[in-house]
Amino acid sequence: MAVKKEMKIHNKSDKPDNIIMKEIEITEKCQAIEEELPRFLKGFFTYLKGNVLPMTRLAYLQDIRFFCNYLIQETDLTIAPKIRDIKLEDFDQIKAVDVNIFIDYCRRYKVEKEKAVYIYENDKKSLSRKKSSISVLFKHLYRDELVSRNITDGFDPIKLPKPGEREIKALQEDEVMRMLDAVSSGDHLTKKEHEFWMKTKKRDKAILILFLTYGLRLSELQQLNLSSFHFKRGEFKIYRKRGKESIMPLNQSVIKVLSEYINEERPAEEKLAEENKDALFLSLQGKRMTERQIRELVKKYTSIGLSTSRAAGYSPHKLRATTATSLIGRGNSIFDVQALLDHENITTTQLYAAHKLNVKRDLVKNFEWEEEFDKNKKDNDSSNK
């Protein structure tokens, strides 16, 4: 059996090695899926590579692989034994109604595996993305004259809630305080969680403070390095989802929690493997924390802030929403908040501006019918005396 060779990066760019490695991993995943898909899609692969973000490219390819597998397993639209063998003629016979049936199938479907039957259910947002992936594919095939008709006009619309209709999920200030108290004191943790907390409390607090202060995306925080920070200048560098660099200013709270973690809790460099020496946030095994580990950490502490179950805790993206609503609630310009959070479109930031923190609670609090009744009765009694 061939031994997998170690990958070494000869990096002459300004990007740190871990950012380059992440990009390579995404590219390799894309290439692996492309190897599974029909050969006539080669031009489409080139189009995706040059026109969409790497993670979007990966999502499109995963959706199209799923669609091709559906054609084989659930329809008689092809007799191909495996995805790679699907013919262009098969695609040319697909009608809009076939795609609409596929989207309906995606609402809920089951997959039988060796030990269990898994039920998958997709919300409208997920269905819309799958429809978008298929639409982009068929439009490209029609444009390149590989199929004879543009069937995308016949795709059924998927009605998504308007931005203003959605309830923005974010922690309120008292919930943030309760969460930070838990990570500082260890209160409200299970016995096992408390054992881990004793070893990671400074790391966990630094992670939460960074999320809350800057509204970082999960991937942006996970990829942070020691070399990302320039404490004397009071700044640090992050890499956004479009690969662009962004310099962020440090405040005293962030400097304090990071210094405590780095100087008092983070393992010494000589104890770490070469690939983990620069990673900022480390697991107990001395490796760069994964996105999943960070996500579970955030869910745990937000569940304490919300006084709910661990499963109902919030994701890191909800802490991003907390940053936005808190800053806007303090009177900051939505344009400044847009710049901090790296929103491409100001309308995204406006959603948070429209969401006034505690608005429902304040409205109801100042709308006490029983109190009004008692006051009115008291006034009437006084006037009758």
C-alpha positions as CSV (number, residue, x, y, z in Angstrom):
1,M,0.0,0.0,0.0
2,A,1.4,3.4,-1.0
3,V,2.3,5.7,1.9
4,K,0.7,9.1,1.7
5,K,3.4,11.7,1.3
6,E,3.6,14.6,3.7
7,M,2.6,17.9,2.2
8,K,5.1,20.7,2.6
9,I,4.4,24.3,1.7
10,H,7.0,26.5,0.0
11,N,5.2,29.8,0.9
12,K,6.5,33.1,-0.5
13,S,3.3,35.0,-0.1
14,D,2.2,37.1,2.9
15,K,-0.4,34.6,3.9
16,P,0.4,32.2,6.8
17,D,0.9,28.6,6.0
18,N,-2.4,27.5,7.7
19,I,-4.4,29.8,5.5
20,I,-2.7,28.4,2.4
21,M,-3.3,24.8,3.7
22,K,-7.0,25.5,4.2
23,E,-7.3,26.8,0.6
24,I,-5.5,23.7,-0.6
25,E,-7.8,21.4,1.4
26,I,-10.9,23.0,-0.1
27,T,-9.4,22.7,-3.6
28,E,-8.6,19.1,-3.1
29,K,-12.2,18.3,-1.9
30,C,-13.5,20.1,-5.1
31,Q,-11.2,18.1,-7.3
32,A,-12.2,14.8,-5.6
33,I,-15.9,15.5,-6.3
34,E,-15.1,16.5,-9.9
35,E,-13.5,13.1,-10.4
36,E,-16.8,11.5,-9.5
37,L,-18.9,13.7,-11.8
38,P,-19.5,13.2,-15.6
39,R,-16.7,14.2,-17.9
40,F,-18.9,16.6,-20.0
41,L,-19.0,18.9,-17.0
42,K,-15.3,19.8,-17.3
43,G,-16.1,23.3,-18.7
44,F,-18.5,23.9,-15.8
45,F,-15.8,23.0,-13.4
46,T,-13.5,25.7,-15.0
47,Y,-16.4,28.2,-14.8
48,L,-16.8,27.6,-11.0
49,K,-13.1,27.8,-10.3
50,G,-12.8,31.2,-11.9
51,N,-16.1,32.8,-10.8
52,V,-17.2,31.7,-7.3
53,L,-15.6,31.6,-3.9
54,P,-13.9,28.2,-3.0
55,M,-16.5,27.3,-0.4
56,T,-19.3,28.2,-2.7
57,R,-17.7,26.1,-5.4
58,L,-17.5,23.1,-3.0
59,A,-21.2,23.6,-2.1
60,Y,-22.3,23.6,-5.7
61,L,-20.3,20.5,-6.5
62,Q,-21.7,18.6,-3.5
63,D,-25.3,19.6,-4.6
64,I,-24.7,18.5,-8.2
65,R,-23.2,15.2,-7.0
66,F,-26.2,14.6,-4.9
67,F,-28.5,15.4,-7.9
68,C,-26.6,13.0,-10.1
69,N,-26.9,10.3,-7.5
70,Y,-30.6,11.0,-7.2
71,L,-30.9,10.5,-11.0
72,I,-29.4,7.0,-10.7
73,Q,-31.1,5.9,-7.5
74,E,-34.5,7.4,-7.7
75,T,-35.4,7.9,-11.4
76,D,-35.3,6.2,-14.8
77,L,-33.8,9.3,-16.4
78,T,-30.5,7.5,-16.8
79,I,-29.3,3.9,-16.9
80,A,-25.8,4.8,-15.8
81,P,-24.5,2.5,-13.1
82,K,-22.5,5.3,-11.5
83,I,-22.3,9.1,-11.6
84,R,-19.3,9.2,-13.8
85,D,-21.1,7.2,-16.5
86,I,-24.1,9.6,-16.9
87,K,-24.3,10.8,-20.5
88,L,-24.8,14.3,-21.8
89,E,-27.9,12.9,-23.7
90,D,-29.4,12.0,-20.3
91,F,-29.0,15.6,-19.1
92,D,-30.5,16.9,-22.4
93,Q,-33.7,14.9,-21.7
94,I,-34.2,16.3,-18.2
95,K,-37.2,18.7,-18.0
96,A,-38.0,21.4,-15.5
97,V,-40.6,19.2,-13.9
98,D,-37.9,16.6,-13.1
99,V,-35.9,19.2,-11.3
100,N,-39.0,20.4,-9.4
101,I,-39.7,16.8,-8.3
102,F,-36.0,16.6,-7.2
103,I,-36.4,19.7,-5.0
104,D,-39.5,18.3,-3.5
105,Y,-37.7,15.1,-2.8
106,C,-35.0,17.1,-1.0
107,R,-37.5,18.4,1.6
108,R,-37.3,15.1,3.4
109,Y,-35.5,11.9,2.4
110,K,-34.0,8.9,4.0
111,V,-30.6,7.2,3.5
112,E,-30.2,3.6,4.7
113,K,-26.8,2.8,6.1
114,E,-25.4,-0.4,7.7
115,K,-26.5,0.3,11.2
116,A,-29.3,2.9,10.8
117,V,-31.7,4.7,8.6
118,Y,-31.0,8.4,8.6
119,I,-33.9,10.9,7.9
120,Y,-32.7,14.2,6.3
121,E,-34.9,17.3,6.4
122,N,-34.1,20.5,4.6
123,D,-35.5,24.0,5.3
124,K,-36.4,26.4,2.5
125,K,-33.0,28.1,2.6
126,S,-31.3,24.7,2.0
127,L,-33.7,23.9,-0.8
128,S,-33.1,27.3,-2.4
129,R,-29.4,26.7,-2.4
130,K,-29.8,23.3,-4.1
131,K,-32.1,24.8,-6.7
132,S,-29.5,27.6,-7.3
133,S,-26.8,25.0,-7.8
134,I,-28.9,23.1,-10.4
135,S,-29.9,26.4,-12.1
136,V,-26.3,27.5,-12.4
137,L,-25.4,24.2,-13.9
138,F,-28.2,24.1,-16.5
139,K,-27.7,27.7,-17.5
140,H,-24.0,27.0,-18.1
141,L,-24.8,23.9,-20.2
142,Y,-27.3,25.8,-22.3
143,R,-24.9,28.7,-22.8
144,D,-22.2,26.3,-24.0
145,E,-24.8,24.7,-26.3
146,L,-24.4,21.3,-24.6
147,V,-28.1,21.0,-23.9
148,S,-30.8,22.1,-26.4
149,R,-33.1,24.0,-24.0
150,N,-32.9,26.4,-21.0
151,I,-35.1,24.6,-18.6
152,T,-34.4,26.9,-15.6
153,D,-37.4,29.2,-16.4
154,G,-39.7,26.4,-15.5
155,F,-38.2,25.8,-12.0
156,D,-40.8,26.3,-9.3
157,P,-40.1,29.3,-7.0
158,I,-39.1,28.7,-3.4
159,K,-40.6,31.4,-1.2
160,L,-38.1,32.5,1.4
161,P,-39.1,34.7,4.3
162,K,-38.3,38.4,3.6
163,P,-35.3,39.7,5.6
164,G,-37.6,41.8,7.8
165,E,-39.8,38.8,8.6
166,R,-37.0,36.8,10.2
167,E,-36.4,36.9,13.9
168,I,-32.8,37.8,14.5
169,K,-31.3,35.5,17.1
170,A,-28.8,37.3,19.3
171,L,-27.9,37.3,23.0
172,Q,-29.3,40.1,25.0
173,E,-26.9,42.0,27.3
174,D,-28.0,40.2,30.5
175,E,-27.5,36.9,28.7
176,V,-24.0,37.9,27.6
177,M,-23.1,38.8,31.2
178,R,-24.4,35.4,32.4
179,M,-22.3,33.6,29.8
180,L,-19.2,35.6,30.6
181,D,-19.8,34.9,34.3
182,A,-20.0,31.2,33.6
183,V,-16.7,31.1,31.7
184,S,-15.0,33.2,34.4
185,S,-16.3,31.3,37.4
186,G,-17.1,27.8,36.1
187,D,-20.7,28.0,37.5
188,H,-23.5,26.1,35.9
189,L,-21.1,23.5,34.3
190,T,-21.5,19.8,34.8
191,K,-18.9,18.0,36.8
192,K,-17.1,16.7,33.6
193,E,-17.4,20.2,31.9
194,H,-15.9,21.7,35.1
195,E,-12.9,19.4,34.8
196,F,-12.2,20.6,31.3
197,W,-12.9,24.2,32.3
198,M,-10.1,24.1,34.9
199,K,-7.7,23.5,32.0
200,T,-9.2,25.8,29.3
201,K,-11.0,28.6,31.1
202,K,-8.7,31.4,29.9
203,R,-8.7,30.0,26.3
204,D,-12.5,29.7,26.3
205,K,-13.0,33.3,27.6
206,A,-10.6,34.7,25.0
207,I,-12.6,32.9,22.3
208,L,-15.9,34.3,23.5
209,I,-14.5,37.9,23.9
210,L,-13.0,37.9,20.4
211,F,-16.4,36.7,18.9
212,L,-18.3,39.3,20.9
213,T,-16.0,42.2,20.2
214,Y,-15.4,41.8,16.5
215,G,-18.3,39.6,15.2
216,L,-15.7,37.3,13.7
217,R,-16.8,34.4,11.4
218,L,-16.0,30.9,12.8
219,S,-13.4,30.3,10.1
220,E,-11.7,33.7,10.7
221,L,-11.3,32.9,14.4
222,Q,-10.2,29.3,13.9
223,Q,-7.4,30.3,11.6
224,L,-5.9,32.9,13.9
225,N,-2.2,32.6,14.8
226,L,0.1,34.0,17.4
227,S,1.8,35.8,14.5
228,S,-1.5,37.4,13.5
229,F,-1.2,39.8,16.5
230,H,1.0,42.9,16.8
231,F,0.4,43.9,20.4
232,K,2.7,46.9,20.4
233,R,0.8,48.4,17.4
234,G,-2.5,47.3,19.0
235,E,-3.8,45.4,16.0
236,F,-4.2,41.9,14.5
237,K,-4.8,40.6,11.0
238,I,-7.5,38.3,9.8
239,Y,-8.3,36.7,6.5
240,R,-11.8,37.2,5.2
241,K,-13.9,34.7,3.3
242,R,-12.9,36.3,0.0
243,G,-9.2,35.9,0.8
244,K,-8.7,39.5,1.6
245,E,-6.7,40.7,4.6
246,S,-8.2,42.9,7.2
247,I,-6.5,44.7,10.1
248,M,-8.5,44.9,13.3
249,P,-7.7,47.2,16.3
250,L,-7.2,45.7,19.7
251,N,-8.9,47.0,22.8
252,Q,-7.9,46.6,26.4
253,S,-10.4,43.8,27.2
254,V,-9.1,41.7,24.2
255,I,-5.4,42.4,25.1
256,K,-6.1,41.3,28.7
257,V,-7.8,38.0,28.0
258,L,-5.4,37.1,25.2
259,S,-2.3,37.9,27.3
260,E,-3.7,35.8,30.2
261,Y,-4.4,32.8,27.9
262,I,-1.0,33.0,26.0
263,N,1.1,33.6,29.1
264,E,-0.6,31.5,31.7
265,E,-2.5,28.6,30.0
266,R,-1.3,28.0,26.4
267,P,1.3,25.2,26.2
268,A,4.9,26.2,25.7
269,E,6.1,26.2,22.1
270,E,8.7,23.4,22.7
271,K,5.9,21.0,23.7
272,L,4.1,21.5,20.4
273,A,4.4,19.9,16.9
274,E,5.8,22.2,14.3
275,E,2.5,22.7,12.5
276,N,0.8,23.8,15.7
277,K,3.4,26.2,17.1
278,D,1.9,29.3,15.6
279,A,-1.8,28.3,16.1
280,L,-3.5,30.6,18.6
281,F,-6.2,28.4,20.0
282,L,-5.2,24.9,20.9
283,S,-7.1,21.8,22.0
284,L,-6.0,19.8,25.1
285,Q,-4.0,17.6,22.7
286,G,-1.9,20.6,21.6
287,K,-3.4,20.9,18.1
288,R,-5.2,23.8,16.4
289,M,-8.8,23.7,17.5
290,T,-11.2,22.6,14.8
291,E,-14.3,24.6,13.8
292,R,-16.4,21.9,15.3
293,Q,-14.6,22.1,18.7
294,I,-15.1,25.9,18.7
295,R,-18.7,25.6,17.7
296,E,-19.5,23.2,20.6
297,L,-17.7,25.4,23.0
298,V,-19.8,28.4,22.0
299,K,-23.0,26.3,22.2
300,K,-22.1,25.2,25.7
301,Y,-21.6,28.7,27.1
302,T,-24.4,30.4,25.2
303,S,-26.8,27.8,26.5
304,I,-25.8,28.9,30.0
305,G,-26.4,32.5,29.0
306,L,-29.8,31.6,27.6
307,S,-30.7,29.2,30.5
308,T,-31.5,26.4,28.1
309,S,-30.2,23.0,27.2
310,R,-26.8,22.5,25.6
311,A,-28.5,21.4,22.3
312,A,-30.4,24.7,22.2
313,G,-27.2,26.9,22.6
314,Y,-26.3,29.4,19.9
315,S,-23.8,29.0,17.1
316,P,-20.8,31.4,16.6
317,H,-22.9,33.1,13.9
318,K,-25.4,34.2,16.6
319,L,-22.5,35.8,18.5
320,R,-21.8,37.7,15.3
321,A,-25.4,38.9,15.4
322,T,-24.9,39.8,19.0
323,T,-22.0,42.1,18.1
324,A,-24.0,43.8,15.4
325,T,-27.2,44.4,17.5
326,S,-25.1,45.5,20.5
327,L,-23.0,48.0,18.6
328,I,-26.1,49.5,16.8
329,G,-28.0,49.6,20.0
330,R,-25.2,51.7,21.4
331,G,-25.8,54.3,18.7
332,N,-22.9,53.3,16.3
333,S,-23.3,54.0,12.6
334,I,-24.5,51.0,10.5
335,F,-21.8,51.9,8.0
336,D,-19.1,51.5,10.7
337,V,-20.7,48.2,11.8
338,Q,-20.8,47.1,8.2
339,A,-17.0,47.7,7.9
340,L,-16.3,45.8,11.1
341,L,-18.4,42.8,10.2
342,D,-17.3,42.8,6.5
343,H,-20.9,42.8,5.2
344,E,-20.8,43.1,1.4
345,N,-24.1,44.8,1.3
346,I,-25.4,47.5,3.7
347,T,-28.9,45.9,3.7
348,T,-27.5,43.0,5.7
349,T,-26.4,45.4,8.4
350,Q,-29.7,47.2,8.2
351,L,-31.4,44.0,9.3
352,Y,-29.7,44.4,12.7
353,A,-30.5,48.1,12.8
354,A,-34.2,47.2,12.4
355,H,-33.9,44.7,15.2
356,K,-34.1,46.9,18.3
357,L,-32.7,45.0,21.3
358,N,-35.4,44.1,23.9
359,V,-38.1,45.9,21.8
360,K,-40.8,43.3,22.6
361,R,-39.9,43.2,26.2
362,D,-39.9,46.9,26.6
363,L,-43.2,47.3,24.7
364,V,-45.0,44.8,26.9
365,K,-43.4,46.1,30.1
366,N,-44.8,49.6,29.4
367,F,-48.2,48.2,28.4
368,E,-49.5,46.9,31.8
369,W,-53.3,46.6,31.6
370,E,-53.7,45.4,35.1
371,E,-51.6,48.3,36.4
372,E,-53.6,50.7,34.3
373,F,-56.8,49.3,35.7
374,D,-55.7,49.6,39.3
375,K,-54.5,53.2,38.7
376,N,-57.8,54.1,37.0
377,K,-59.8,52.5,39.8
378,K,-57.8,54.3,42.5
379,D,-58.3,57.7,40.7
380,N,-62.0,57.1,40.4
381,D,-62.3,56.1,44.1
382,S,-60.4,59.3,45.1
383,S,-62.6,61.5,43.0
384,N,-65.8,60.0,44.5
385,K,-64.7,60.7,48.1
